[in-house]
Amino acid sequence: MRIANLNGRAQLLFGTGALDIAEASQGEFGPDPMSLYPQWAQFLAWAGRQNGDHATQYRVDELGAPVPRPRQVFAIGLNYAEHAAETGMSAGPDVPALFTKFAASLTGPTGSVDLSGPSVDWEVELVVVIAREATRVHARDAWSHVAGVTVGQDYSDRDVQMSGECPQFSLGKSFPGYGPTGPALVTVDEIEAMQTEALRLRCWINDELVQDGTTDQMLIPVPQLVERISAVCTLHPGDLIFTGTPAGVGMGRTPARYLQPGDTVRTRIDGIGEMIHTFTSPSYVNGN
């Protein structure tokens, strides 16, 4: 099944129709998308009995981030070997390069994003959503702690990220709008029903394909990421894990290429969905 955030309310999607969860459940589940995760098992049981008979039409531009206010947002760097190579960094086979994207960077699957400067890069990523608390979870049990997956972009201001003696990964990747997710959360059972071991990730800049990879190229797959993170940090319902990007980012090109005002970025993971964002010139506040 597919769960979306439509104008701030949790919805089940049926094709081009949306079923308001709070209304359809007669208040058993609240309208806030975040309220579903602490009741995930009960919600899945209820949702599995629903159909699209009473769904109403919606517009994609009405969708927000499927998980709008996660408690924690983890992100993994250098998790695809070719991406690590193109950036001139070494990727260890067993140790994830982990940082955070601050939750203020999250936004929905469409809209405009202000550029923070001249070196903003793109990174298509599979994003994992946690369903239930996970502490020291073994990889073999990891998927039972996952609600589903969605499409993400880890937009990055490389000048900010690489400034100073110690790189500022989290800061450079957390400007407003630099963490879009969507268009919906796709539950684990639906991914399994696709009967594929790999999902195809692609990114286009103004209709030019710039990234094309598959999730089976991850150096550290999702179950091992959940095991490694939960060995240190307890994962909570609704937490996000950005799982890394394949090759094709701007900083890996010669010469480097970055987003410009007016550029449109289309981000797609087959079987999950697509996001579209347009970049605008930096806006300034308080006259600065």
Backbone hydrogen bonds, N-H to C=O, Kabsch-Sander energy under -0.5 kcal/mol:
donor,donor_aa,acceptor,acceptor_aa,energy
2,R,13,L,-0.5
3,I,185,L,-2.4
4,A,11,Q,-2.4
5,N,64,G,-0.5
6,L,4,A,-0.6
6,L,9,R,-2.8
7,N,5,N,-0.7
7,N,62,E,-2.2
9,R,6,L,-1.6
10,A,31,P,-2.7
11,Q,4,A,-2.4
12,L,19,L,-2.4
13,L,2,R,-2.6
14,F,17,G,-3.3
17,G,14,F,-2.1
18,A,56,T,-2.8
19,L,12,L,-2.9
20,D,18,A,-0.5
21,I,10,A,-2.0
24,A,20,D,-2.7
25,S,21,I,-2.2
26,Q,23,E,-1.1
27,G,22,A,-2.5
28,E,25,S,-1.4
35,S,32,D,-1.7
36,L,33,P,-1.1
37,Y,34,M,-0.6
39,Q,36,L,-1.0
40,W,37,Y,-1.5
43,F,39,Q,-2.9
44,L,40,W,-2.8
45,A,41,A,-2.0
46,W,42,Q,-2.1
47,A,43,F,-3.3
48,G,44,L,-2.2
49,R,46,W,-1.7
50,Q,47,A,-1.7
55,A,52,G,-1.3
56,T,18,A,-2.5
58,Y,16,T,-1.2
62,E,59,R,-2.0
63,L,60,V,-1.8
64,G,5,N,-3.2
74,F,240,L,-2.9
75,A,99,F,-2.5
76,I,242,F,-1.8
77,G,97,A,-3.6
81,A,217,Q,-0.6
84,A,80,Y,-2.3
85,A,81,A,-2.3
86,E,82,E,-2.1
87,T,83,H,-1.4
88,G,85,A,-1.2
89,M,84,A,-2.0
92,G,90,S,-0.6
97,A,77,G,-1.0
98,L,96,P,-1.0
99,F,75,A,-2.4
101,K,73,V,-0.9
102,F,100,T,-0.5
105,S,102,F,-2.4
106,L,103,A,-1.7
107,T,179,G,-1.1
111,G,276,I,-0.7
113,V,278,T,-2.3
115,L,280,T,-2.5
121,D,156,S,-3.0
125,E,152,G,-2.6
126,L,244,G,-0.6
127,V,150,T,-2.7
128,V,241,I,-2.7
129,V,148,G,-2.7
130,I,239,D,-2.5
131,A,145,H,-3.0
132,R,145,H,-1.1
134,A,235,L,-2.3
136,R,230,S,-2.6
141,D,138,H,-1.8
142,A,139,A,-1.3
144,S,141,D,-0.8
145,H,142,A,-2.2
146,V,143,W,-1.5
147,A,129,V,-2.7
148,G,129,V,-1.2
149,V,186,V,-2.3
150,T,127,V,-2.2
151,V,182,G,-1.5
152,G,125,E,-2.2
153,Q,180,P,-1.6
154,D,123,E,-2.5
155,Y,153,Q,-0.8
155,Y,178,Y,-1.1
156,S,121,D,-1.5
157,D,172,G,-3.0
158,R,119,S,-2.7
158,R,156,S,-1.0
161,Q,157,D,-2.9
162,M,158,R,-2.3
163,S,160,V,-1.2
168,Q,161,Q,-2.4
169,F,167,P,-0.7
172,G,168,Q,-2.7
173,K,169,F,-1.0
174,S,171,L,-1.5
178,Y,175,F,-2.4
179,G,105,S,-2.4
181,T,107,T,-1.9
182,G,151,V,-1.7
185,L,3,I,-3.1
186,V,149,V,-3.0
186,V,184,A,-0.5
187,T,1,M,-2.4
187,T,185,L,-0.6
188,V,147,A,-1.2
190,E,187,T,-0.7
191,I,187,T,-1.7
192,E,188,V,-2.6
193,A,189,D,-1.8
194,M,190,E,-0.7
194,M,191,I,-1.1
195,Q,192,E,-1.7
201,L,213,G,-3.0
202,R,268,R,-3.0
203,C,211,Q,-1.8
204,W,266,R,-2.8
205,I,208,E,-2.6
206,N,204,W,-0.6
206,N,264,T,-3.1
208,E,205,I,-1.9
209,L,207,D,-0.6
210,V,203,C,-3.0
211,Q,203,C,-1.7
212,D,247,A,-0.5
213,G,201,L,-2.6
215,T,199,L,-2.0
217,Q,214,T,-2.0
218,M,215,T,-1.6
219,L,79,N,-3.3
225,L,221,P,-2.1
226,V,222,V,-2.5
227,E,223,P,-2.0
228,R,224,Q,-2.7
229,I,225,L,-2.8
230,S,226,V,-2.4
231,A,227,E,-1.0
232,V,229,I,-1.7
233,C,229,I,-3.2
235,L,134,A,-2.7
238,G,130,I,-3.1
239,D,236,H,-2.4
240,L,72,Q,-2.2
241,I,128,V,-2.1
242,F,74,F,-3.1
243,T,126,L,-2.3
243,T,241,I,-0.6
252,G,249,V,-0.7
253,R,250,G,-1.7
257,R,250,G,-1.7
259,L,120,V,-2.7
262,G,279,F,-3.5
263,D,260,Q,-2.4
265,V,277,H,-3.3
266,R,204,W,-2.4
266,R,264,T,-0.5
267,T,265,V,-0.5
267,T,275,M,-2.6
268,R,202,R,-2.8
269,I,273,G,-2.2
270,D,200,R,-2.1
272,I,269,I,-2.2
273,G,269,I,-2.2
275,M,267,T,-2.8
276,I,109,P,-2.3
277,H,265,V,-2.4
278,T,111,G,-2.0
279,F,263,D,-2.9
280,T,113,V,-2.4
288,N,285,V,-2.1
